[in-house]
Amino acid sequence: MVRIRFSSEEDEINGYYLLATQASVRSLRGGIYEVTQPRLALLDQNAVKYVVIPPTEAAFDEAQAVRNPLTVKL
């Protein structure tokens, strides 16, 4: 899984719609989305700009995640 952040609000709207209707996406807090590596090609084909987030920047407290899941999976 790859964590991304869209470059603009318009990219976020278009990218989230593409992923939600043609693939799967997990929404994390802070405007971070989790997708599989092959799904990045879908965003690239549709000219949706995004930035890959390094794992260290998007680290979440795992114990808190078990108690209160951060994701919404579509």
N, C-alpha and C positions, 0 to 999 in steps of 0.2 A: 504494500500500500504506500502511496505517495500523498503527502500533505501539501496542499496548495492554497494560495490566496489569490483572488482575482485582482487584476491591476486597476480596475475602475468599477463603479457601481453598475454601469451598463454591461461590462464584461461579466460581472457577477450574476446579473439577471439572465443574460443569454446563456452563459456557461452552466448555471444551475439548471435552467430549463432543459438544455441539451442532455445533461447527465441524468436528470430525473426522468426524462421521457425515453431515452435511448440506451441507458446504461444503469448504473447504480452509483449512489454518492452518499457519503456520510457527512453530516454537518457537525462541526465542532464549534465550541465557543470562540469568539474573537474573529469571526469571518474566515475561519480555516475549514477547508473541505478535504476529505480523504477519499481518494479514488485509486483504482488500480493503474499501473503503468500504461497498459494499452489504451486506457480511456483518455490519456493525454493527447493521443493522435486525433481523437474525435474533436477535442478543443482546437487543436492546431488546424485541422481541415476547415473549421468554421471561423477561423481568425479570431478566436477568443484568447485574449492575453491573460496570462497567469504567471505567478512566481512560485517555484518549488520551495517549500519551507524545509530547512534542515531539521532533522529529528531533535537536535538539542534545543532549537528555538521553540518548538511546539510540544515540549515535554509537559505532561500533565501528571498530577499526583495519582498514582495507580490505586492506592487505597481509597481515595475519594471517588475515583471512577467506578469502583465496584459498588459502593454505596449509592452513588448518584450518577448513572450513566450519562455521558456528555453527548452521545450521538443520537441522531435521528436517522434511521436508515430507510431509504425509499426504494 
